[in-house]
């Protein structure tokens, strides 16, 4: 079916007057496509990462070293999704080339600095980096393949407005594995008892 703006509405959850490039603290949930359990399993209320989950964790933790102006707070990988808090601080982030490469003419080469990253930019880069590495894992390490995309097109974001809300969301993230059995993203959870 061809796109018809009268029929196909996508309601934005973004705050209409909020600058998603400016300093702020954001709670994110990013789910993989199809909610497949690709990143590990919950055992006795703890997330046990498989190799793919360890890769996703390493990419997440590398974000501040790749892009200036990003700090990370509480974070957890679940079998089929990621919860995390990202803080955009100070001046806009820019990509950091690693290692710096100099062309024979003496001109530096590598990744060019980027303008201020927004939260959608951060999520997009996270998804791109993890998808590329996951594909390598499928090819070289027999990781479970995925159909189409590794990540769902959308993601959940919430602007954290105060310390009370931050503390509540941190607790939710850190306790998330304890509540996996009741998580709506756990497609194998019982619907009733």
Secondary structure, DSSP 4 states (H G I P E B T S, - for coil): ----TTT------S-TT--TTSSEEEEEEEEBGGG---SEEEETTEEEE-HHHHHHHHHHHHHHHHBTTEEEEEEEE-SSEEEEEEEE-SSPP-B--SS-EE-TTS-EESSPP-SPPPHHHHHHHHHHHHHHHHHHHHHHH-PPP-SS-SB-S--EEEEE-SHHHHHHHHHHHHHGGGGGGG-TT-TTS-S--
